[in-house]
Amino acid sequence: MRSVIIAVLACLVLSAPAMARNVEVTLPKEEGSSSMEFRAKALDEAFVEAVLQESRTLLPATLSQSREALFREALERKAGYYVLGYDSVKVTPSEEGISLTANVNVNRTALREGLKSMGLFATATKPIPVSFAVGELSAEDTSQLAGLMELTGVESASSGVAKFGLDKNEKGIFEAHLKAPGAMWQARGKDLPVVWDQVWSKYFERKLLPSPRPVPPRFALPVGSPRTEHASSTGFFASGMVRFRMYASLSWTCWLPASQACGRFVSATGRF
């Protein structure tokens, strides 16, 4: 009984839409910063730490040390999107700096979707091969691109599941395009990580969508009209059902109660 209760509680925790994380961060002193600015920075760091801890429980595999460091860096501009609130803030100043403890409420549902759009679910265990066509970039831009590739979980290959192109014009604007079977996305801007996210988030969101279920067509077939050559009754059965088979450009079989088949119109719903 005890093991059952523990299992139920674990399921409830994992499926909860929000989770409170008690985190503690320590920041060194910074010359010229006011106490309020210092506290705000420590709180931002607490948000990053809380979201990072929650991400570890959601991802299907553990990130490598270098990839998690890149993820933490990305959370510095994204963590606030996944925080619902905080309380129980305790600030402890010291000669070295400041320690802050807070209870941070993380939106698990939004975080899970964010992790998916970043590619961290699809590439958790294995990177995906991508064909790259990149124009001239500075050493700094090239290094930043390499970090984005590692974080997202894509690797350069002569032939891959997608084709990614990136250029930077004379005004310092990045222009990116991503092609996948049946789709293409484009983005431009001065911030490479933002431009990268705009195209790759669409790719991963599309990749993780469930395949649409076919919608059964509805139609009415006039019995006894000139179009009856497109349908034929293949006989009555003990169940009182009549089987109709569509001909011409359609290949479709439906079963109808005899009472419906004898009416003026035969209405049916079927799947191709």
N, C-alpha and C positions, 0 to 999 in steps of 0.2 A: 504493500500500500504506500509506503514511504517513497519508493522509487517512482511510483506512478505520479504522486503529488509533485515530486521534483521535476519529472518530465513535463508535466502540465505547466508548472511555473516557468520552466525554460522556454516552452513554446510561446507562452504569453509575453515573456520578455522579448523574444526575438521578433514577434509580430507586432509589438507595440509601436504606434505611430510616432511616439516621442520617448526620449530617454534622458534622464538627468545624470550628468557626469560631474563628480566632484574632482576638481583638478587643482593643482598647485604649480605655479610658475615663479621663477626667480629671474629678475633682470638686473644687470649691473647699472651702476649710476651713470648718468649722462649729464655732462656739463651743459648748463644753459637751459635745461628743461624744468618747467614748473612741476610742482607736485601733482597737479591735475593732469597735465600732459603725460607725466610718468605713469600715473595710475591708469589712464586710458590705454596707453601702450601695453601695460601689463595685462589689462583686461582683454585686449585684442589677442594677445598671446595665449590667454586662457581659452578663448574661443577656438583658436587653431588646435590647441592640444586636445580639447574635448571632441572636436569633430574628427581629429586624427584617431583618437582612441575608439570612437564609435565606428569609424570606417573599417578598422581591423576586425570588428565583429561581423561586418556585413560582407566583406569581400570573400570570395571562395578560396583564395590562396594568399599566402603572406608575400608582400612585396619585398623585393630585394632592398638592401640597405640604401643603395644609391637611388633607387626608384622612389623609395619612401621619402628620402630627403628632397627630391624634386616635387613630390606630392605635397609635402609640408610647405615648401616654397609657394606652390600654387594656391594653397589654402590661405596664405596671407592676404590674398585679394578675394577669396571666395567664401571663407568660413562664415562670415556674417549672414550669408544667404540661408544657412542651415541652422541658425540659432534662433530658438523661439523666445528665450529669455534667460535670466540668471538671477540668483539671489545668494544670500549668506556670504557676502563678500567680506573677506578679512584681509587687511593689508598690514604687513609687518615690515617696517623699515629697519635697515641695518647699515653698518658702515660700508658694506660691499654694494648695496643696492636696495632692492625691494622684493619682498615675497608676497604673492597674492594668492589667496585661496577662494574659489568660487564654485557654486553649484550651477552648472550650465545645462540648460535644457535643449537637447539637440533634436531636430526634426528628422527622424529616421526615414520617413517616406520621401521627403525631398532629397535627402542625402543619397539614398539608394538610386534615385533617378539621376542625380548629378554624377555619381560614380559610373553609372552606365553610359551617360553621354560623354564622359571623359575616356571611355574605352577600358576602364579598369576591370570591368566584368568580362568583356569579350576577350581580353588579352591577359587575363590574370595568370594563366599558366603557360601561354605561348604567344609570342609576337606574331603579327600578321605581315606577310610580304607585300610591299607596295612599290610600284615603279615611280621613281622621283625624277623630276626635271626642274632643276633649280638654277636660276640665273646667278649673276655675280653678287656676292654678299660680302660684307666685312667679316673680319675674324670674330668679332663680337656677335654678329647676327648668326654666323655659322655655328658658333658654340651654343647659342640659345636654341637654334633649330635642332641640334643634336639632343639637347635636354628635353625638348618637347617630344621628339620621336621616342626617346626612352620612356618618358612618363606615359605617353599614350599607348605604347606597346606596338609600334610599327617599325619595320626594318626595311632598308632599301634592298630591292631585288630587281633583276632584269625584267621579270614578268611577275605581276602580283595580282591580288584581288581588286586593286584600285590603282589609279594613276593620279599622282599629286604634282602640281606645278606651282612654283613660287618665283616671283620676280619682285624687285624693288626699283621703282622709277627714280628719276633725278630729284623729285621732291621728297623723297624718303617715304613714299607710300608703298606698303606691301600689297601685292595683288596675288591672291591664291585661288586655285581652282582644283577641285577634286572630282574625278570621274569614276563612277562605279557602274556595273551593268544596269542600264535602264535609268540612270540618274546622273546629274551633275550639279555641283554647288560651287558658288563663287563668293569671295569676300575680299574686302580691301580696307586698309587702315594703317595707322602709324605704329600700332602696338602689335608686334608679331604674335604673342600668346593669344591675344583676343581674336586676331584674324584666323589663327590656327584653330581655335576652339569653335569658331563660327562654322567652318566647313566640316570638321571632324565630328562635332556633336551631332550634326544632321546625319552623317554616315552611320554612326553607332545607334542613334535613335531609330533609324530606318531598319538597320540590321536586326534589331531586337524586337521589332513589331511582329505580332503573330500574323501568319498568312490569312488573308481575308477568306471567309467562308463563302462559297458560291450562293447567290440568292436564287431560289427556285423561281423560274418564270411562271407566270400565270397567263392563260389564254383561254379563249372560247372557240370551240370547233362546231360549226353548224352541221348537224347530222342531216343527211339527205340533200345538202346543197351541192353545187358543182364541185366543191373542194373535197368531197368525200373520197376521191381517189387517193388522197394523201393519208387516209386513215383506214384501218381495217380491223374488224372485230375478229379475234381468233378463237372465240368460243366461250360458252358458259361453263362455269365450274361449280362444284358442289357447294362452295362457300357463298354462292350467289353473286360472284364478282365476274365482271367482263374485262378481258384484257384488250387494250387498244395499243397498237403500235403505229408511231408516226413514221411516215415515209418522206419522199422528196428530199429536201435539204436537211431534215432533222432525223436523228437517230435516237429514238426515245420510246420507252415503254411505260405505260401507266396501267394501274388497276382501278376500276371504277365499279361501284355497286350497280347492279342491273337497273335499279330504279333511276339512277342518274343517266345511264346510257340510253334510256328510252325517251328522255326528254328532248325538247327542241334543240337545246345546246348542251354540249358536254363541257363542263368546266373542270379543269384539272390543274394540279400543281405538281411539278416534277423536277427532277434534277438531270442536267445534261451530263 
